[in-house]
Amino acid sequence: ETGVTQSPTHLIKTRGQQVTLRCSSQSGHNTVSWYQQALGQGPQFIFQYYREEENGRGNFPPRFSGLQFPNYSSELNVNALELDDSALYLCASSLAGTRTYNEQFFGPGTRLTVL
Amino acid sequence: KQEVTQIPAALSVPEGENLVLNCSFTDSAIYNLQWFRQDPGKGLTSLLLIQSSQREQTSGRLNASLDKSSGRSTLYIAASQPGDSATYLCAVSPRGSYIPTFGRGTSLIVHP
């Protein structure tokens, strides 16, 4: 059984650029959630995907968008990067039906730095 | 809006001590509470998951308790070791929602 993987590990971008982060879910999991964790803070929920549909969204602007693919891998896209977007981005997968929170398994994260 | 507070923010103890980390939440209508460990710059590792109907969960040297009525959970670590050094986070999931609220964590250092 493979765990959750994320790529890239680290990324440096400049303000205004766009970025795509990738996540491969744990085998058998059909739900993926993305979180943003600023330094010294707890993770903040961005959105969740279930069966390729956005299943809920936290308090993040539309320039944060995502995709989930038939193999349950996922992407997080951020447009028009701002300095405050610098953070650790975490992906978590779970086996869940709609509106049900089950135990989530996290990937190692992608550290994004915006200059 | 659910708020989750973790006390203390940081803790430094000698090896071998038993210790207690605290997590409090403002809305007791929860679905479950989960404790995580996070090493610096890394992802989260799930330690214990307590459903709202449960009072405690145990795994090895770890024991987590849940008191919904008072809005509190504690994580007890027995016989601490230097390898336990990490940040410990708790996350509360409300009923009818799949969006967990995390605390800011307790940074633990266990020195030899």
gemmi code that builds the backbone of each chain (N, CA, C; Angstrom):
import gemmi

chains = {
    "A": [
        ("GLU", (0.853, -1.207, 0.000), (0.000, 0.000, 0.000), (0.877, 1.242, 0.000)),
        ("THR", (0.695, 2.113, -0.990), (1.522, 3.308, -1.063), (0.825, 4.427, -0.326)),
        ("GLY", (1.625, 5.315, 0.283), (1.076, 6.442, 1.002), (0.815, 7.601, 0.066)),
        ("VAL", (0.477, 8.750, 0.669), (0.217, 9.966, -0.095), (1.544, 10.605, -0.487)),
        ("THR", (1.676, 10.932, -1.755), (2.898, 11.592, -2.223), (2.540, 12.940, -2.826)),
        ("GLN", (3.487, 13.875, -2.742), (3.293, 15.211, -3.290), (4.541, 15.639, -4.056)),
        ("SER", (4.306, 16.440, -5.082), (5.437, 16.995, -5.842), (5.104, 18.398, -6.311)),
        ("PRO", (6.092, 19.279, -6.422), (7.469, 19.058, -5.980), (7.597, 19.211, -4.465)),
        ("THR", (8.791, 18.999, -3.950), (9.033, 19.148, -2.525), (9.124, 20.617, -2.153)),
        ("HIS", (9.863, 21.355, -2.963), (10.045, 22.789, -2.753), (9.844, 23.523, -4.071)),
        ("LEU", (9.423, 24.775, -3.964), (9.155, 25.565, -5.147), (9.338, 27.035, -4.813)),
        ("ILE", (10.007, 27.758, -5.702), (10.171, 29.205, -5.522), (9.572, 29.902, -6.736)),
        ("LYS", (8.659, 30.840, -6.478), (8.009, 31.588, -7.540), (8.080, 33.080, -7.205)),
        ("THR", (7.739, 33.910, -8.181), (7.655, 35.352, -7.939), (6.200, 35.796, -7.984)),
        ("ARG", (5.944, 36.935, -7.393), (4.580, 37.473, -7.346), (3.980, 37.551, -8.738)),
        ("GLY", (2.698, 37.202, -8.856), (2.003, 37.277, -10.129), (2.063, 35.999, -10.952)),
        ("GLN", (3.018, 35.132, -10.633), (3.123, 33.876, -11.381), (2.028, 32.893, -10.952)),
        ("GLN", (1.962, 31.794, -11.694), (1.005, 30.726, -11.423), (1.790, 29.475, -11.026)),
        ("VAL", (1.160, 28.627, -10.204), (1.840, 27.419, -9.757), (0.855, 26.250, -9.736)),
        ("THR", (1.366, 25.060, -10.013), (0.574, 23.828, -9.926), (1.288, 22.846, -9.005)),
        ("LEU", (0.580, 22.401, -8.004), (1.107, 21.407, -7.072), (0.344, 20.109, -7.292)),
        ("ARG", (1.041, 18.975, -7.097), (0.437, 17.684, -7.409), (0.421, 16.756, -6.200)),
        ("CYS", (-0.583, 15.886, -6.194), (-0.773, 14.962, -5.080), (-1.256, 13.627, -5.619)),
        ("SER", (-0.672, 12.573, -5.110), (-1.134, 11.228, -5.440), (-1.701, 10.616, -4.171)),
        ("SER", (-2.980, 10.245, -4.224), (-3.661, 9.754, -3.040), (-3.171, 8.376, -2.620)),
        ("GLN", (-3.445, 8.045, -1.366), (-3.159, 6.697, -0.893), (-4.048, 5.722, -1.665)),
        ("SER", (-3.484, 4.560, -1.957), (-4.188, 3.553, -2.739), (-5.572, 3.262, -2.153)),
        ("GLY", (-6.600, 3.320, -3.022), (-7.958, 3.000, -2.587), (-8.747, 4.173, -2.073)),
        ("HIS", (-8.095, 5.327, -1.841), (-8.800, 6.496, -1.324), (-9.448, 7.290, -2.449)),
        ("ASN", (-10.677, 7.769, -2.210), (-11.406, 8.456, -3.259), (-11.615, 9.940, -2.978)),
        ("THR", (-11.084, 10.420, -1.888), (-11.300, 11.813, -1.486), (-9.953, 12.452, -1.193)),
        ("VAL", (-9.786, 13.674, -1.665), (-8.540, 14.388, -1.403), (-8.872, 15.795, -0.908)),
        ("SER", (-8.151, 16.228, 0.097), (-8.311, 17.579, 0.635), (-6.978, 18.294, 0.564)),
        ("TRP", (-7.030, 19.594, 0.368), (-5.827, 20.425, 0.334), (-5.874, 21.426, 1.482)),
        ("TYR", (-4.704, 21.654, 2.076), (-4.572, 22.573, 3.189), (-3.375, 23.493, 2.949)),
        ("GLN", (-3.483, 24.700, 3.499), (-2.374, 25.639, 3.521), (-1.925, 25.815, 4.966)),
        ("GLN", (-0.631, 25.659, 5.205), (-0.108, 25.836, 6.552), (0.983, 26.899, 6.551)),
        ("ALA", (0.663, 28.058, 7.080), (1.661, 29.115, 7.231), (2.553, 28.779, 8.417)),
        ("LEU", (3.716, 29.378, 8.446), (4.697, 29.089, 9.492), (4.110, 29.373, 10.873)),
        ("GLY", (4.175, 28.390, 11.765), (3.704, 28.567, 13.130), (2.197, 28.462, 13.303)),
        ("GLN", (1.500, 28.102, 12.233), (0.038, 27.990, 12.296), (-0.395, 26.550, 12.059)),
        ("GLY", (-1.660, 26.275, 12.384), (-2.223, 24.992, 12.017), (-2.670, 25.024, 10.558)),
        ("PRO", (-2.850, 23.879, 9.947), (-3.313, 23.836, 8.559), (-4.704, 24.461, 8.415)),
        ("GLN", (-4.888, 25.185, 7.303), (-6.192, 25.778, 6.974), (-6.747, 25.058, 5.753)),
        ("PHE", (-8.008, 24.626, 5.858), (-8.656, 23.880, 4.787), (-8.876, 24.766, 3.570)),
        ("ILE", (-8.435, 24.284, 2.383), (-8.647, 25.028, 1.139), (-9.885, 24.485, 0.436)),
        ("PHE", (-9.848, 23.214, 0.049), (-11.011, 22.558, -0.542), (-10.815, 21.054, -0.522)),
        ("GLN", (-11.915, 20.362, -0.847), (-11.903, 18.910, -0.897), (-12.507, 18.457, -2.215)),
        ("TYR", (-11.994, 17.376, -2.781), (-12.543, 16.767, -3.987), (-12.949, 15.336, -3.704)),
        ("TYR", (-14.116, 15.003, -4.221), (-14.654, 13.651, -4.091), (-15.186, 13.256, -5.452)),
        ("ARG", (-14.694, 12.171, -5.977), (-15.125, 11.669, -7.298), (-15.084, 12.784, -8.350)),
        ("GLU", (-13.966, 13.485, -8.368), (-13.630, 14.499, -9.377), (-14.446, 15.785, -9.275)),
        ("GLU", (-15.245, 15.919, -8.209), (-16.048, 17.136, -8.018), (-15.599, 17.842, -6.748)),
        ("GLU", (-15.590, 19.170, -6.782), (-15.290, 19.911, -5.562), (-16.424, 19.670, -4.566)),
        ("ASN", (-16.048, 19.271, -3.369), (-17.003, 18.810, -2.363), (-17.135, 19.783, -1.200)),
        ("GLY", (-16.436, 20.877, -1.275), (-16.472, 21.856, -0.199), (-15.260, 22.730, -0.283)),
        ("ARG", (-15.370, 23.936, 0.246), (-14.311, 24.908, 0.098), (-14.192, 25.746, 1.363)),
        ("GLY", (-12.970, 26.032, 1.742), (-12.725, 26.930, 2.858), (-12.697, 28.368, 2.395)),
        ("ASN", (-12.199, 29.253, 3.236), (-12.210, 30.680, 2.964), (-11.001, 31.098, 2.124)),
        ("PHE", (-10.952, 30.625, 0.908), (-9.862, 30.952, -0.020), (-10.447, 31.522, -1.301)),
        ("PRO", (-9.747, 32.497, -1.918), (-10.293, 33.150, -3.123), (-10.289, 32.212, -4.319)),
        ("PRO", (-11.024, 32.583, -5.381), (-11.141, 31.726, -6.571), (-9.826, 31.475, -7.291)),
        ("ARG", (-8.795, 32.284, -7.029), (-7.526, 32.017, -7.718), (-6.874, 30.725, -7.207)),
        ("PHE", (-7.435, 30.156, -6.140), (-7.059, 28.809, -5.709), (-8.074, 27.849, -6.350)),
        ("SER", (-7.594, 26.960, -7.196), (-8.490, 26.018, -7.843), (-7.843, 24.645, -7.848)),
        ("GLY", (-8.665, 23.641, -8.141), (-8.133, 22.293, -8.093), (-8.766, 21.374, -9.114)),
        ("LEU", (-8.180, 20.205, -9.196), (-8.696, 19.137, -10.054), (-8.462, 17.822, -9.355)),
        ("GLN", (-9.373, 16.877, -9.607), (-9.116, 15.494, -9.207), (-9.321, 14.644, -10.445)),
        ("PHE", (-8.435, 13.699, -10.661), (-8.460, 12.876, -11.866), (-9.085, 11.511, -11.583)),
        ("PRO", (-9.441, 10.766, -12.643), (-10.089, 9.461, -12.432), (-9.276, 8.506, -11.565)),
        ("ASN", (-7.971, 8.649, -11.561), (-7.164, 7.774, -10.702), (-7.027, 8.350, -9.288)),
        ("TYR", (-7.798, 9.405, -8.995), (-7.877, 10.068, -7.688), (-6.659, 10.912, -7.354)),
        ("SER", (-5.702, 11.043, -8.286), (-4.650, 12.026, -8.056), (-5.251, 13.420, -8.194)),
        ("SER", (-4.534, 14.421, -7.749), (-5.126, 15.748, -7.662), (-4.090, 16.823, -7.932)),
        ("GLU", (-4.574, 17.980, -8.340), (-3.734, 19.173, -8.511), (-4.343, 20.342, -7.762)),
        ("LEU", (-3.457, 21.184, -7.244), (-3.847, 22.480, -6.692), (-3.190, 23.542, -7.551)),
        ("ASN", (-3.981, 24.441, -8.096), (-3.472, 25.535, -8.915), (-3.700, 26.857, -8.202)),
        ("VAL", (-2.684, 27.684, -8.191), (-2.811, 29.018, -7.608), (-2.352, 30.032, -8.653)),
        ("ASN", (-3.246, 30.937, -8.999), (-2.935, 32.001, -9.964), (-2.569, 33.290, -9.248)),
        ("ALA", (-1.913, 34.170, -9.983), (-1.594, 35.512, -9.473), (-1.030, 35.443, -8.061)),
        ("LEU", (0.076, 34.723, -7.908), (0.657, 34.485, -6.592), (0.946, 35.782, -5.841)),
        ("GLU", (0.677, 35.730, -4.533), (0.965, 36.844, -3.627), (1.985, 36.377, -2.593)),
        ("LEU", (2.642, 37.347, -1.966), (3.667, 36.991, -0.974), (3.081, 36.120, 0.145)),
        ("ASP", (1.830, 36.411, 0.541), (1.192, 35.665, 1.619), (0.842, 34.226, 1.250)),
        ("ASP", (1.011, 33.887, -0.013), (0.771, 32.493, -0.417), (1.937, 31.591, -0.028)),
        ("SER", (3.022, 32.181, 0.425), (4.165, 31.384, 0.882), (3.744, 30.541, 2.077)),
        ("ALA", (3.872, 29.225, 1.951), (3.382, 28.320, 2.989), (3.746, 26.895, 2.615)),
        ("LEU", (3.439, 25.972, 3.528), (3.506, 24.539, 3.257), (2.114, 24.101, 2.807)),
        ("TYR", (2.026, 23.490, 1.643), (0.740, 23.029, 1.126), (0.663, 21.521, 1.304)),
        ("LEU", (-0.364, 21.107, 2.002), (-0.532, 19.713, 2.370), (-1.735, 19.115, 1.657)),
        ("CYS", (-1.553, 17.903, 1.222), (-2.614, 17.137, 0.602), (-2.942, 15.985, 1.550)),
        ("ALA", (-4.215, 15.663, 1.685), (-4.625, 14.545, 2.538), (-5.664, 13.723, 1.801)),
        ("SER", (-5.546, 12.414, 1.890), (-6.532, 11.558, 1.245), (-7.293, 10.756, 2.293)),
        ("SER", (-8.492, 10.363, 1.924), (-9.326, 9.559, 2.815), (-10.299, 8.752, 1.975)),
        ("LEU", (-10.910, 7.791, 2.627), (-11.933, 6.988, 1.971), (-13.253, 7.413, 2.565)),
        ("ALA", (-14.042, 8.153, 1.802), (-15.227, 8.755, 2.389), (-16.339, 8.870, 1.360)),
        ("GLY", (-17.546, 8.876, 1.866), (-18.674, 9.257, 1.039), (-18.848, 10.750, 1.145)),
        ("THR", (-19.834, 11.271, 0.548), (-20.035, 12.703, 0.598), (-20.416, 13.117, 2.018)),
        ("ARG", (-19.937, 14.256, 2.440), (-20.283, 14.844, 3.728), (-19.912, 13.981, 4.925)),
        ("THR", (-18.946, 13.142, 4.729), (-18.517, 12.307, 5.855), (-17.027, 12.488, 6.056)),
        ("TYR", (-16.642, 12.796, 7.227), (-15.211, 12.968, 7.482), (-14.652, 11.696, 8.071)),
        ("ASN", (-13.752, 11.107, 7.365), (-13.047, 9.952, 7.890), (-11.581, 10.293, 8.102)),
        ("GLU", (-10.879, 9.387, 8.683), (-9.494, 9.645, 9.015), (-8.709, 10.030, 7.764)),
        ("GLN", (-7.973, 11.112, 7.861), (-7.210, 11.604, 6.725), (-5.744, 11.236, 6.869)),
        ("PHE", (-5.122, 10.935, 5.747), (-3.713, 10.591, 5.696), (-3.007, 11.652, 4.855)),
        ("PHE", (-1.999, 12.262, 5.459), (-1.354, 13.418, 4.846), (-0.085, 13.052, 4.089)),
        ("GLY", (0.173, 13.825, 3.043), (1.437, 13.740, 2.331), (2.492, 14.590, 3.016)),
        ("PRO", (3.728, 14.582, 2.490), (4.832, 15.305, 3.106), (4.776, 16.808, 2.873)),
        ("GLY", (3.943, 17.252, 1.937), (3.800, 18.688, 1.711), (4.706, 19.231, 0.622)),
        ("THR", (4.311, 20.381, 0.093), (5.137, 21.158, -0.833), (5.362, 22.520, -0.197)),
        ("ARG", (6.630, 22.906, -0.051), (6.969, 24.218, 0.501), (7.034, 25.214, -0.636)),
        ("LEU", (6.117, 26.166, -0.660), (6.076, 27.197, -1.693), (6.589, 28.515, -1.117)),
        ("THR", (7.548, 29.097, -1.783), (8.056, 30.414, -1.408), (7.773, 31.381, -2.545)),
        ("VAL", (7.110, 32.487, -2.237), (6.804, 33.511, -3.239), (7.652, 34.746, -2.935)),
        ("LEU", (8.453, 35.151, -3.900), (9.366, 36.293, -3.714), (8.831, 37.541, -4.409)),
    ],
    "B": [
        ("LYS", (-18.486, 29.718, 15.028), (-17.262, 29.254, 14.387), (-16.396, 28.516, 15.415)),
        ("GLN", (-15.969, 27.316, 15.038), (-15.158, 26.501, 15.956), (-13.784, 27.127, 16.133)),
        ("GLU", (-13.330, 27.207, 17.370), (-11.962, 27.646, 17.657), (-11.277, 26.561, 18.474)),
        ("VAL", (-10.049, 26.264, 18.107), (-9.281, 25.213, 18.770), (-8.010, 25.834, 19.334)),
        ("THR", (-7.788, 25.610, 20.614), (-6.636, 26.184, 21.309), (-5.800, 25.067, 21.902)),
        ("GLN", (-4.497, 25.169, 21.736), (-3.601, 24.172, 22.305), (-2.646, 24.831, 23.297)),
        ("ILE", (-2.583, 24.229, 24.462), (-1.724, 24.740, 25.527), (-0.913, 23.584, 26.092)),
        ("PRO", (0.421, 23.755, 26.353), (1.172, 24.986, 26.075), (1.564, 25.076, 24.609)),
        ("ALA", (2.047, 26.234, 24.192), (2.510, 26.397, 22.816), (3.834, 25.688, 22.608)),
        ("ALA", (4.646, 25.625, 23.665), (5.942, 24.959, 23.576), (6.252, 24.313, 24.914)),
        ("LEU", (7.016, 23.229, 24.844), (7.321, 22.450, 26.037), (8.689, 21.805, 25.852)),
        ("SER", (9.522, 21.900, 26.881), (10.838, 21.268, 26.838), (10.992, 20.446, 28.106)),
        ("VAL", (11.227, 19.139, 27.959), (11.278, 18.244, 29.111), (12.472, 17.309, 28.983)),
        ("PRO", (12.959, 16.793, 30.106), (14.012, 15.779, 30.038), (13.419, 14.425, 29.671)),
        ("GLU", (14.243, 13.621, 29.078), (13.834, 12.282, 28.678), (13.280, 11.516, 29.872)),
        ("GLY", (12.224, 10.728, 29.626), (11.653, 9.894, 30.672), (10.429, 10.461, 31.343)),
        ("GLU", (10.201, 11.750, 31.180), (9.043, 12.356, 31.833), (7.733, 11.945, 31.155)),
        ("ASN", (6.695, 11.862, 31.985), (5.342, 11.703, 31.454), (4.771, 13.100, 31.249)),
        ("LEU", (4.098, 13.328, 30.129), (3.608, 14.679, 29.879), (2.221, 14.675, 29.275)),
        ("VAL", (1.574, 15.836, 29.430), (0.195, 16.017, 28.986), (0.105, 17.252, 28.094)),
        ("LEU", (-0.449, 17.057, 26.914), (-0.703, 18.164, 26.010), (-2.214, 18.404, 25.971)),
        ("ASN", (-2.602, 19.660, 25.942), (-4.002, 20.011, 26.033), (-4.548, 20.618, 24.757)),
        ("CYS", (-5.800, 20.304, 24.468), (-6.500, 20.848, 23.313), (-7.911, 21.211, 23.782)),
        ("SER", (-8.320, 22.448, 23.547), (-9.688, 22.846, 23.908), (-10.401, 23.386, 22.685)),
        ("PHE", (-11.707, 23.176, 22.631), (-12.506, 23.626, 21.493), (-13.786, 24.265, 21.991)),
        ("THR", (-14.329, 25.192, 21.205), (-15.441, 26.012, 21.673), (-16.818, 25.418, 21.381)),
        ("ASP", (-16.938, 24.606, 20.337), (-18.230, 24.032, 19.960), (-18.185, 22.529, 20.220)),
        ("SER", (-19.015, 22.053, 21.131), (-18.955, 20.642, 21.542), (-19.675, 19.703, 20.565)),
        ("ALA", (-20.340, 20.255, 19.557), (-21.040, 19.412, 18.576), (-20.040, 18.909, 17.546)),
        ("ILE", (-19.218, 17.963, 17.974), (-18.155, 17.485, 17.092), (-18.449, 16.082, 16.607)),
        ("TYR", (-17.823, 15.727, 15.481), (-17.928, 14.387, 14.909), (-16.774, 13.524, 15.406)),
        ("ASN", (-15.570, 14.094, 15.383), (-14.430, 13.405, 15.955), (-13.306, 14.389, 16.230)),
        ("LEU", (-12.282, 13.921, 16.888), (-11.098, 14.715, 17.184), (-9.883, 13.849, 16.865)),
        ("GLN", (-8.912, 14.443, 16.204), (-7.740, 13.690, 15.777), (-6.482, 14.389, 16.262)),
        ("TRP", (-5.527, 13.604, 16.756), (-4.216, 14.116, 17.137), (-3.198, 13.718, 16.066)),
        ("PHE", (-2.344, 14.695, 15.715), (-1.313, 14.495, 14.709), (0.051, 14.872, 15.278)),
        ("ARG", (1.058, 14.314, 14.662), (2.429, 14.708, 14.913), (2.979, 15.291, 13.624)),
        ("GLN", (3.757, 16.376, 13.761), (4.387, 16.982, 12.587), (5.850, 17.279, 12.895)),
        ("ASP", (6.745, 16.677, 12.120), (8.160, 16.988, 12.223), (8.447, 18.238, 11.397)),
        ("PRO", (9.499, 18.983, 11.719), (9.745, 20.286, 11.074), (9.710, 20.217, 9.552)),
        ("GLY", (8.876, 21.032, 8.940), (8.789, 21.126, 7.491), (8.185, 19.916, 6.807)),
        ("LYS", (7.585, 19.031, 7.595), (7.051, 17.782, 7.039), (5.534, 17.738, 7.129)),
        ("GLY", (4.965, 16.673, 6.566), (3.530, 16.482, 6.646), (3.097, 15.995, 8.020)),
        ("LEU", (1.798, 15.733, 8.134), (1.216, 15.298, 9.404), (1.092, 13.784, 9.458)),
        ("THR", (1.406, 13.230, 10.624), (1.227, 11.805, 10.856), (0.112, 11.630, 11.872)),
        ("SER", (-0.915, 10.875, 11.500), (-2.029, 10.652, 12.416), (-1.581, 9.777, 13.579)),
        ("LEU", (-1.898, 10.217, 14.793), (-1.557, 9.453, 15.993), (-2.774, 8.720, 16.540)),
        ("LEU", (-3.832, 9.461, 16.788), (-5.031, 8.886, 17.387), (-6.252, 9.628, 16.865)),
        ("LEU", (-7.325, 8.873, 16.634), (-8.609, 9.441, 16.205), (-9.660, 9.010, 17.223)),
        ("ILE", (-10.352, 9.985, 17.808), (-11.394, 9.680, 18.782), (-12.736, 10.103, 18.208)),
        ("GLN", (-13.647, 9.155, 18.074), (-14.999, 9.488, 17.629), (-15.746, 10.159, 18.780)),
        ("SER", (-16.808, 10.898, 18.448), (-17.527, 11.669, 19.463), (-18.151, 10.782, 20.540)),
        ("SER", (-18.408, 9.515, 20.198), (-19.025, 8.598, 21.160), (-18.007, 7.950, 22.094)),
        ("GLN", (-16.718, 8.167, 21.826), (-15.659, 7.542, 22.610), (-15.118, 8.508, 23.663)),
        ("ARG", (-14.508, 7.943, 24.704), (-13.908, 8.772, 25.755), (-12.387, 8.814, 25.634)),
        ("GLU", (-11.792, 7.750, 25.083), (-10.336, 7.735, 24.944), (-9.893, 6.714, 23.912)),
        ("GLN", (-8.639, 6.907, 23.468), (-7.982, 5.979, 22.559), (-6.536, 5.843, 23.010)),
        ("THR", (-5.984, 4.653, 22.809), (-4.610, 4.387, 23.228), (-3.843, 3.746, 22.090)),
        ("SER", (-2.571, 4.155, 21.967), (-1.670, 3.531, 21.019), (-0.273, 3.577, 21.615)),
        ("GLY", (0.209, 2.439, 22.050), (1.552, 2.393, 22.638), (1.664, 3.289, 23.855)),
        ("ARG", (2.625, 4.219, 23.813), (2.836, 5.144, 24.942), (1.894, 6.357, 24.910)),
        ("LEU", (1.013, 6.396, 23.931), (0.117, 7.536, 23.777), (-1.295, 7.182, 24.223)),
        ("ASN", (-1.906, 8.127, 24.908), (-3.306, 7.985, 25.290), (-3.986, 9.329, 25.109)),
        ("ALA", (-5.084, 9.329, 24.380), (-5.834, 10.568, 24.176), (-7.220, 10.416, 24.775)),
        ("SER", (-7.645, 11.431, 25.491), (-8.986, 11.421, 26.078), (-9.821, 12.543, 25.477)),
        ("LEU", (-11.119, 12.385, 25.562), (-12.042, 13.383, 25.016), (-13.172, 13.627, 26.012)),
        ("ASP", (-13.387, 14.893, 26.345), (-14.514, 15.299, 27.170), (-15.283, 16.363, 26.391)),
        ("LYS", (-16.302, 15.906, 25.673), (-17.042, 16.835, 24.814), (-17.740, 17.926, 25.596)),
        ("SER", (-18.297, 17.569, 26.728), (-19.099, 18.540, 27.486), (-18.272, 19.730, 27.937)),
        ("SER", (-16.993, 19.474, 28.236), (-16.134, 20.580, 28.652), (-15.299, 21.115, 27.497)),
        ("GLY", (-15.409, 20.506, 26.324), (-14.669, 20.969, 25.150), (-13.170, 20.774, 25.291)),
        ("ARG", (-12.778, 19.601, 25.797), (-11.352, 19.374, 26.018), (-10.915, 17.989, 25.572)),
        ("SER", (-9.661, 17.927, 25.127), (-8.990, 16.669, 24.884), (-7.565, 16.781, 25.415)),
        ("THR", (-7.044, 15.682, 25.919), (-5.653, 15.664, 26.347), (-4.931, 14.520, 25.650)),
        ("LEU", (-3.684, 14.756, 25.334), (-2.798, 13.724, 24.804), (-1.736, 13.464, 25.854)),
        ("TYR", (-1.713, 12.242, 26.345), (-0.764, 11.837, 27.377), (0.343, 11.017, 26.721)),
        ("ILE", (1.592, 11.442, 26.947), (2.743, 10.719, 26.421), (3.516, 10.168, 27.615)),
        ("ALA", (3.617, 8.864, 27.668), (4.335, 8.238, 28.790), (5.809, 8.042, 28.434)),
        ("ALA", (6.642, 8.182, 29.447), (8.082, 7.909, 29.320), (8.655, 8.531, 28.047)),
        ("SER", (8.612, 9.843, 27.964), (9.000, 10.553, 26.743), (10.445, 10.231, 26.329)),
        ("GLN", (10.653, 10.272, 24.994), (11.960, 9.975, 24.413), (12.358, 11.110, 23.476)),
        ("PRO", (13.662, 11.286, 23.223), (14.077, 12.350, 22.287), (13.390, 12.247, 20.926)),
        ("GLY", (13.078, 11.042, 20.485), (12.388, 10.852, 19.213), (10.958, 11.356, 19.207)),
        ("ASP", (10.420, 11.692, 20.383), (9.076, 12.262, 20.457), (9.078, 13.751, 20.132)),
        ("SER", (10.254, 14.344, 19.997), (10.355, 15.777, 19.707), (9.708, 16.091, 18.365)),
        ("ALA", (8.717, 16.959, 18.387), (7.935, 17.302, 17.191), (6.868, 18.301, 17.625)),
        ("THR", (6.065, 18.741, 16.664), (4.894, 19.553, 16.981), (3.668, 18.648, 16.959)),
        ("TYR", (2.831, 18.781, 17.984), (1.631, 17.965, 18.096), (0.407, 18.849, 17.861)),
        ("LEU", (-0.411, 18.423, 16.914), (-1.585, 19.203, 16.512), (-2.849, 18.416, 16.806)),
        ("CYS", (-3.884, 19.106, 17.233), (-5.187, 18.458, 17.313), (-6.112, 19.111, 16.297)),
        ("ALA", (-7.041, 18.321, 15.772), (-7.993, 18.795, 14.774), (-9.378, 18.290, 15.142)),
        ("VAL", (-10.340, 19.196, 15.110), (-11.711, 18.876, 15.485), (-12.606, 18.953, 14.248)),
        ("SER", (-13.397, 17.929, 14.028), (-14.327, 17.922, 12.898), (-15.749, 18.020, 13.416)),
        ("PRO", (-16.515, 18.974, 12.911), (-17.880, 19.155, 13.397), (-18.849, 18.149, 12.778)),
        ("ARG", (-19.986, 17.975, 13.439), (-21.044, 17.147, 12.868), (-21.570, 17.808, 11.602)),
        ("GLY", (-21.884, 16.964, 10.598), (-22.489, 17.499, 9.384), (-21.526, 18.243, 8.489)),
        ("SER", (-20.245, 18.136, 8.769), (-19.256, 18.840, 7.941), (-18.013, 17.980, 7.846)),
        ("TYR", (-17.222, 18.254, 6.843), (-16.012, 17.496, 6.632), (-14.811, 18.413, 6.742)),
        ("ILE", (-15.021, 19.611, 7.285), (-13.945, 20.588, 7.344), (-13.398, 20.634, 8.759)),
        ("PRO", (-12.219, 20.067, 8.996), (-11.656, 20.084, 10.348), (-11.048, 21.437, 10.676)),
        ("THR", (-11.057, 21.781, 11.935), (-10.377, 22.968, 12.437), (-9.189, 22.513, 13.260)),
        ("PHE", (-8.022, 23.032, 12.908), (-6.788, 22.655, 13.598), (-6.417, 23.701, 14.646)),
        ("GLY", (-5.763, 23.231, 15.698), (-5.092, 24.143, 16.601), (-3.735, 24.518, 16.037)),
        ("ARG", (-3.028, 25.401, 16.729), (-1.714, 25.854, 16.241), (-0.597, 24.913, 16.665)),
        ("GLY", (-0.918, 23.972, 17.539), (0.058, 22.968, 17.899), (0.846, 23.271, 19.163)),
        ("THR", (1.411, 22.216, 19.723), (2.360, 22.312, 20.844), (3.688, 21.786, 20.342)),
        ("SER", (4.718, 22.626, 20.433), (6.063, 22.230, 20.015), (6.771, 21.575, 21.196)),
        ("LEU", (7.102, 20.305, 21.042), (7.698, 19.524, 22.129), (9.161, 19.219, 21.828)),
        ("ILE", (10.003, 19.480, 22.817), (11.402, 19.061, 22.749), (11.668, 18.173, 23.949)),
        ("VAL", (12.159, 16.969, 23.681), (12.571, 16.049, 24.737), (14.079, 15.926, 24.653)),
        ("HIS", (14.780, 16.406, 25.685), (16.251, 16.371, 25.632), (16.791, 15.215, 26.457)),
        ("PRO", (17.908, 14.644, 25.959), (18.483, 13.455, 26.623), (18.979, 13.785, 28.021)),
    ],
}
model = gemmi.Model(1)
for chain_id, residues in chains.items():
    chain = gemmi.Chain(chain_id)
    for i, (resn, *xyz) in enumerate(residues, 1):
        res = gemmi.Residue()
        res.name, res.seqid = resn, gemmi.SeqId(i, " ")
        for name, pos in zip(("N", "CA", "C"), xyz):
            atom = gemmi.Atom()
            atom.name, atom.element = name, gemmi.Element(name[0])
            atom.pos, atom.b_iso = gemmi.Position(*pos), 0.0
            res.add_atom(atom)
        chain.add_residue(res)
    model.add_chain(chain)
structure = gemmi.Structure()
structure.add_model(model)
structure.setup_entities()
